[in-house]
Amino acid sequence: MIRKFLKKITCVLAGAALAVTGIPFCAHAQESSKLIALTFDDGPNTTTTNQVLDLLEEYHAKASFFLIGDNITEESAVSVKRAYDMGMEIDNHSKTHSNMSKMTPEEIQAEIAFVDEKVQAITGETTKFFRPPFIDTSDTMYDAIDLPFICGIDCQDYMPNVTAEERAEYILNGAKDGVIVLLHDAAGNDNTVDALKIALPELVSQGYEFVTLTELFAHQGETPVRHMLYSNVAKYPCTGYTVRKELTSDSSDKIPLDTALLESLGENWAVEVQYSSAAYAPVIALQSWTSSPPIWQAVQPFYANGSKAVFLAADVLAAMKELDTSYSALDGLTISAYGGTVTLSEGKILSKPEASGDVTGDGVFSLEDIILFQKYLKKQAVLPVPEAADVTEDGILNIFDFLRMKQKFLQK
């Protein structure tokens, strides 16, 4: 009886196939546009700062400017006001651009307060974020500064021998959703201006939206936390993933991974771990002491929020490819502390959900899902979980997905 019913609705949909060629759908396309936060250090001034602002205005781009207090003069304040009026964010890079890790709490707070007072006099607001000079940090700084700390991908645009083309390449190679780009609008830094002329149109063509740091955190659904140094702000990537294995370790700073399980999952896995740290996130360490030369390489988490870190298969596999190695050639993969003290607690290996046909979202693939999908294709219903209907994984919901769902149901 069920087979006859499915045959009947298949014929109905096939007859309508010429009219309904497919409804575009792609889980990736439904995500918000790719976001990138351009940030500029060492201003303000009356020359390079304005050249950068001219380019940002041309490309309708937002950015964040980290100011050195001693560079804020009556003349350069005009550039600050222009940036603020354009929607740029004005942030804090200290008064003197000195190494602050050896300063007393009072000296540190004075460096921050000086910039805040200057910025408030110009814009009516204080700064929102802090970038430590030379990315030099200490526990004393984290405790004394009541602002989130920002780093960013290094484009080496403070090096005179790095060409505009090389700087643009650093920007473009590091671009991904949620990344923070560290640049400098110091007076006379013409190569960075020229690098932006190369990178901005290319980033636009790749679909990036330029946002301030405040906008980046808001769009990604994240609240900046203290005692963390941000270089990117990713969205949590594992909604809907399934726990395949709980991870435990006798050590508080290392958790070994089951490489056989990871290899069996192909590219459809992620590792999630709970951690605590004064400033650092854990890494996945690729290790092989028997290789020539020996291998030890750290893979940074795709997502980290100060208590939870997530590593994606794609990043680990890319590192293995770059090293020309494999699971079997490694002595192991280990979640490890790196760059500071990190305490690890529970971890888990997750597997990526696959399109299941469960368009109702009730946890069971049944005839009800097929009937609802039929109505959806005829524009008579809405799917609670449309991504589950893309069983052909071609980004289009059409009769071919229906036929695959029917086949799957009959096999079931």
Phi and psi in degrees as a GROMACS rama.xvg file:
@    title "Ramachandran Plot"
@    xaxis  label "Phi"
@    yaxis  label "Psi"
@TYPE xy
-63.0932  -40.6839  ILE-2
-61.9027  -41.8678  ARG-3
-64.0227  -39.4743  LYS-4
-65.3454  -43.942  PHE-5
-64.409  -37.7187  LEU-6
-62.1842  -39.09  LYS-7
-65.0795  -48.6205  LYS-8
-72.6373  -24.6241  ILE-9
-64.1216  -43.2759  THR-10
-64.3033  -39.2433  CYS-11
-61.9408  -46.0273  VAL-12
-69.522  -36.7306  LEU-13
-62.9927  -38.548  ALA-14
-66.0858  -27.66  GLY-15
-92.0198  -0.883758  ALA-16
-61.7634  -32.5185  ALA-17
-66.3344  -30.5937  LEU-18
-86.3371  -36.1341  ALA-19
-109.555  89.8969  VAL-20
-79.0665  -21.4941  THR-21
150.762  146.216  GLY-22
-105.943  116.34  ILE-23
-56.9993  130.933  PRO-24
-154.233  136.469  PHE-25
-153.934  127.486  CYS-26
-57.8495  -35.5256  ALA-27
-70.1353  -40.3459  HIS-28
-68.1737  -24.8338  ALA-29
-76.7204  -13.9206  GLN-30
-69.7828  157.838  GLU-31
-66.0969  164.019  SER-32
-60.5705  156.479  SER-33
-66.8277  133.159  LYS-34
-110.246  142.714  LEU-35
-141.783  138.244  ILE-36
-111.222  106.004  ALA-37
-80.6357  132.299  LEU-38
-131.149  146.225  THR-39
-129.857  128.002  PHE-40
-102.734  160.666  ASP-41
81.5883  3.50763  ASP-42
-81.4733  -171.513  GLY-43
-94.3527  167.454  PRO-44
-151.993  178.874  ASN-45
-97.2517  0.336262  THR-46
-115.227  -81.3999  THR-47
-61.0911  -39.5775  THR-48
-55.5959  -44.3779  THR-49
-70.917  -33.0508  ASN-50
-64.2916  -41.1692  GLN-51
-64.1085  -43.6871  VAL-52
-62.5191  -36.0888  LEU-53
-60.1894  -43.932  ASP-54
-68.7862  -41.5313  LEU-55
-61.9913  -38.7888  LEU-56
-65.8157  -39.461  GLU-57
-62.1991  -36.6598  GLU-58
-102.098  13.6632  TYR-59
51.8856  44.5434  HIS-60
-107.061  140.111  ALA-61
-95.8183  156.981  LYS-62
-157.382  172.56  ALA-63
-123.055  134.419  SER-64
-113.925  121.13  PHE-65
-97.1747  110.722  PHE-66
-94.4375  143.665  LEU-67
-91.2304  125.208  ILE-68
-57.2368  -41.4925  GLY-69
-68.1978  -13.5558  ASP-70
-89.6624  -4.86476  ASN-71
-86.8374  106.09  ILE-72
-117.077  177.872  THR-73
-60.8278  -36.6954  GLU-74
-75.2141  -47.6942  GLU-75
-72.1297  -19.3885  SER-76
-60.7301  -26.3086  ALA-77
-64.1865  -39.5445  VAL-78
-66.1108  -38.0882  SER-79
-63.2965  -44.8842  VAL-80
-65.3656  -38.516  LYS-81
-61.4708  -46.927  ARG-82
-59.535  -46.1327  ALA-83
-61.9273  -43.5438  TYR-84
-66.4173  -24.5643  ASP-85
-81.4653  -4.67083  MET-86
96.1092  8.60754  GLY-87
-75.3449  157.323  MET-88
-97.8614  139.82  GLU-89
-108.635  119.517  ILE-90
-125.254  -178.322  ASP-91
-111.393  128.139  ASN-92
-126.018  21.5974  HIS-93
83.7152  165.631  SER-94
-75.6925  -46.5525  LYS-95
-112.387  -4.23807  THR-96
54.1972  52.6755  HIS-97
-108.191  161.926  SER-98
-64.6368  121.914  ASN-99
-104.154  -5.89435  MET-100
-66.678  -21.1037  SER-101
-100.005  1.09571  LYS-102
-76.646  158.814  MET-103
-76.9666  161.099  THR-104
-54.6862  -38.4259  PRO-105
-67.0246  -40.1398  GLU-106
-66.6819  -40.7414  GLU-107
-61.7504  -47.8252  ILE-108
-65.1395  -32.3926  GLN-109
-66.7907  -38.122  ALA-110
-60.2268  -42.5371  GLU-111
-72.7418  -44.9248  ILE-112
-62.7001  -35.5859  ALA-113
-60.2648  -46.1938  PHE-114
-66.2917  -43.6988  VAL-115
-58.0908  -42.3457  ASP-116
-64.8486  -42.1656  GLU-117
-64.012  -45.7468  LYS-118
-67.008  -40.2057  VAL-119
-64.5186  -35.4666  GLN-120
-64.5245  -29.4603  ALA-121
-88.5167  -43.0781  ILE-122
-111.475  -16.5649  THR-123
84.4763  1.48825  GLY-124
-131.087  155.145  GLU-125
-91.9352  174.488  THR-126
-75.5571  157.56  THR-127
-106.754  -28.5633  LYS-128
-138.08  162.101  PHE-129
-129.943  133.243  PHE-130
-113.075  119.365  ARG-131
-67.7797  133.557  PRO-132
-55.4901  135.083  PRO-133
61.6445  14.748  PHE-134
49.7866  39.4581  ILE-135
-93.9794  116.043  ASP-136
-127.056  165.037  THR-137
-156.505  162.379  SER-138
-60.2168  -35.7522  ASP-139
-61.6487  -40.3932  THR-140
-65.7913  -44.5063  MET-141
-61.1148  -37.6404  TYR-142
-73.8385  -32.7848  ASP-143
-87.7715  -22.8575  ALA-144
-104.764  118.574  ILE-145
-91.991  49.6316  ASP-146
-139.499  149.488  LEU-147
-66.0413  142.023  PRO-148
-92.4917  135.798  PHE-149
-121.989  134.459  ILE-150
-111.185  -106.075  CYS-151
127.086  166.204  GLY-152
-71.9549  136.667  ILE-153
-84.4523  118.269  ASP-154
-100.82  6.24358  CYS-155
51.6743  33.2898  GLN-156
-86.1128  7.81412  ASP-157
-94.617  -2.42305  TYR-158
-96.5101  119.063  MET-159
-59.2332  -28.9968  PRO-160
-86.0565  -0.0401101  ASN-161
-90.3764  118.492  VAL-162
-73.5346  166.967  THR-163
-60.4418  -40.8475  ALA-164
-63.9688  -40.7716  GLU-165
-66.739  -39.97  GLU-166
-63.5465  -42.6088  ARG-167
-62.1129  -37.7415  ALA-168
-65.4022  -39.3192  GLU-169
-60.8299  -43.39  TYR-170
-61.8905  -50.2899  ILE-171
-69.712  -37.9994  LEU-172
-68.1702  -29.804  ASN-173
-90.2281  -6.44742  GLY-174
-67.3754  130.568  ALA-175
-162.901  164.33  LYS-176
-57.7373  126.051  ASP-177
91.3629  -1.23245  GLY-178
-77.1399  148.697  VAL-179
-107.273  127.826  ILE-180
-105.86  124.894  VAL-181
-96.2706  114.507  LEU-182
-131.626  175.199  LEU-183
-133.914  129.456  HIS-184
-106.843  32.0219  ASP-185
-58.2259  148.935  ALA-186
-55.9889  129.921  ALA-187
85.9179  3.65284  GLY-188
-83.4874  65.3114  ASN-189
-66.1325  -31.0785  ASP-190
-63.3156  -32.5385  ASN-191
-70.641  -37.9283  THR-192
-60.2483  -45.1108  VAL-193
-67.1295  -35.2675  ASP-194
-63.0063  -38.9069  ALA-195
-64.8015  -34.0941  LEU-196
-63.3548  -28.2947  LYS-197
-84.1583  -46.1696  ILE-198
-77.3038  -38.4619  ALA-199
-60.1395  -51.1957  LEU-200
-63.271  -32.9975  PRO-201
-68.3369  -41.5432  GLU-202
-65.0245  -37.9976  LEU-203
-61.7398  -43.412  VAL-204
-65.7369  -24.7302  SER-205
-86.8499  -0.206931  GLN-206
90.4072  17.7479  GLY-207
-81.6568  145.773  TYR-208
-111.964  131.814  GLU-209
-93.8116  123.925  PHE-210
-131.872  161.291  VAL-211
-76.4133  169.022  THR-212
-63.3592  -41.2072  LEU-213
-60.7968  -42.9163  THR-214
-65.9129  -37.7183  GLU-215
-60.7783  -49.8313  LEU-216
-61.2162  -43.1902  PHE-217
-63.6862  -46.9333  ALA-218
-63.9901  -34.8497  HIS-219
-84.0161  -2.57068  GLN-220
72.7381  28.9116  GLY-221
-119.283  145.134  GLU-222
-106.272  122.392  THR-223
-63.0162  138.943  PRO-224
-114.388  158.55  VAL-225
-79.2665  165.9  ARG-226
61.0354  36.253  HIS-227
-145.701  139.949  MET-228
-108.897  112.623  LEU-229
-94.0246  132.239  TYR-230
-117.487  -14.2881  SER-231
-154.978  158.865  ASN-232
-129.679  94.3992  VAL-233
-93.7686  155.18  ALA-234
-76.3609  147.065  LYS-235
-58.7423  122.833  TYR-236
-96.7013  -1.11101  PRO-237
-115.111  26.5052  CYS-238
-61.4004  127.518  THR-239
88.7712  -4.19712  GLY-240
-69.9239  157.337  TYR-241
-107.385  137.413  THR-242
-74.7906  120.345  VAL-243
-98.9846  -29.8927  ARG-244
-160.029  132.811  LYS-245
-81.4641  141.672  GLU-246
-112.325  135.742  LEU-247
-135.971  160.928  THR-248
-156.1  150.096  SER-249
-76.947  -16.4349  ASP-250
-99.0056  145.796  SER-251
-85.6655  -8.05518  SER-252
-124.535  11.1335  ASP-253
-147.984  137.004  LYS-254
-133.865  115.729  ILE-255
-73.4577  149.829  PRO-256
-107.955  149.431  LEU-257
-82.275  96.1865  ASP-258
-67.8395  -31.4931  THR-259
-63.6164  -42.1018  ALA-260
-66.5716  -43.777  LEU-261
-60.183  -44.1238  LEU-262
-63.1447  -37.0532  GLU-263
-68.5412  -23.7733  SER-264
-87.7017  -3.28674  LEU-265
63.5948  -121.442  GLY-266
-101.735  4.72902  GLU-267
-102.068  51.3754  ASN-268
-139.552  162.361  TRP-269
-146.005  156.953  ALA-270
-120.266  129.775  VAL-271
-119.841  138.026  GLU-272
-142.449  141.274  VAL-273
-87.7463  138.423  GLN-274
-148.603  163.172  TYR-275
-135.431  141.492  SER-276
-162.685  152.144  SER-277
-70.3933  -25.2403  ALA-278
-161.632  -14.3821  ALA-279
-113.229  150.738  TYR-280
-100.445  154.785  ALA-281
-71.6845  171.628  PRO-282
-131.159  165.62  VAL-283
-99.2078  121.331  ILE-284
-96.4751  125.271  ALA-285
-92.3528  123.561  LEU-286
-131.459  136.14  GLN-287
-155.466  107.657  SER-288
-86.3975  -12.3523  TRP-289
-91.5546  -9.6445  THR-290
-72.1981  161.311  SER-291
-127.025  105.152  SER-292
-76.8115  166.134  PRO-293
-60.1763  154.123  PRO-294
-112.139  130.044  ILE-295
-150.265  107.818  TRP-296
-135.178  138.516  GLN-297
-98.0048  132.205  ALA-298
-106.042  121.556  VAL-299
-74.617  152.298  GLN-300
-67.7922  144.124  PRO-301
-66.9223  -35.3273  PHE-302
-135.492  135.392  TYR-303
-151.598  135.106  ALA-304
-128.655  19.7398  ASN-305
96.4955  -18.5314  GLY-306
-137.557  -20.5633  SER-307
-132.683  132.168  LYS-308
-123.894  142.789  ALA-309
-127.45  130.291  VAL-310
-111.624  134.918  PHE-311
-102.25  147.349  LEU-312
-55.1722  -41.2094  ALA-313
-56.8838  -39.4626  ALA-314
-71.3375  -40.7418  ASP-315
-68.2419  -42.924  VAL-316
-65.0641  -36.0066  LEU-317
-64.1809  -39.9834  ALA-318
-65.7241  -39.8064  ALA-319
-64.4506  -39.4942  MET-320
-64.3068  -42.7769  LYS-321
-61.9098  -35.7716  GLU-322
-84.1414  -4.82375  LEU-323
55.0515  49.9848  ASP-324
-132.129  179.421  THR-325
-143.139  171.568  SER-326
-55.2551  -46.4642  TYR-327
-67.1214  -25.6222  SER-328
-83.8792  -12.521  ALA-329
-89.1209  147.903  LEU-330
-73.0423  -21.1877  ASP-331
164.827  164.721  GLY-332
-114.637  131.58  LEU-333
-137.395  132.664  THR-334
-75.7412  123.711  ILE-335
-137.756  157.152  SER-336
-73.2749  148.794  ALA-337
-157.573  126.948  TYR-338
82.8397  7.43036  GLY-339
163.768  -176.72  GLY-340
-83.0262  121.671  THR-341
-130.742  130.433  VAL-342
-105.262  121.344  THR-343
-98.4289  142.114  LEU-344
-119.73  -123.129  SER-345
-72.8067  147.821  GLU-346
-137.77  167.227  GLY-347
-156.836  147.103  LYS-348
-94.2039  128.115  ILE-349
-112.189  150.438  LEU-350
-114.504  142.319  SER-351
-71.7509  136.159  LYS-352
-69.4441  144.373  PRO-353
-108.018  153.454  GLU-354
-58.2554  124.209  ALA-355
-112.271  -15.5663  SER-356
90.3888  -5.68941  GLY-357
-79.8527  72.3246  ASP-358
-74.4673  -17.591  VAL-359
-81.1799  -20.2274  THR-360
75.2699  21.5022  GLY-361
-92.3371  4.91172  ASP-362
88.5986  -2.45654  GLY-363
-133.083  132.283  VAL-364
-87.558  119.928  PHE-365
-144.453  -179.79  SER-366
-59.7669  -30.5716  LEU-367
-59.4059  -36.9803  GLU-368
-65.9663  -40.2338  ASP-369
-66.0693  -42.6809  ILE-370
-64.4634  -42.9296  ILE-371
-64.7367  -39.7649  LEU-372
-65.7956  -37.2773  PHE-373
-57.9973  -46.1096  GLN-374
-63.8028  -36.6884  LYS-375
-63.0564  -44.7088  TYR-376
-64.3912  -28.1252  LEU-377
-90.0778  8.30899  LYS-378
60.9449  38.7703  LYS-379
-114.276  0.930413  GLN-380
-156.608  164.74  ALA-381
-113.223  139.705  VAL-382
-90.9398  122.744  LEU-383
-61.0007  -34.4727  PRO-384
-129.174  77.738  VAL-385
-63.2144  -31.3834  PRO-386
-63.4877  -24.4921  GLU-387
-71.098  -16.4206  ALA-388
-85.5507  -14.953  ALA-389
-82.3058  63.0638  ASP-390
-72.9773  -19.0194  VAL-391
-85.232  -11.3227  THR-392
55.5538  43.6742  GLU-393
-111.988  5.36016  ASP-394
81.6485  4.76525  GLY-395
-129.092  134.188  ILE-396
-97.0001  115.05  LEU-397
-153.596  -168.599  ASN-398
-63.0874  -24.9626  ILE-399
-67.8485  -35.4746  PHE-400
-65.7429  -40.8717  ASP-401
-60.2655  -45.1553  PHE-402
-64.2481  -37.79  LEU-403
-67.9838  -38.6257  ARG-404
-62.413  -41.2676  MET-405
-61.5376  -44.9201  LYS-406
-60.5567  -43.6642  GLN-407
-63.6742  -40.5808  LYS-408
-65.5573  -43.4709  PHE-409
-66.0267  -36.0956  LEU-410
-66.3625  -35.4061  GLN-411
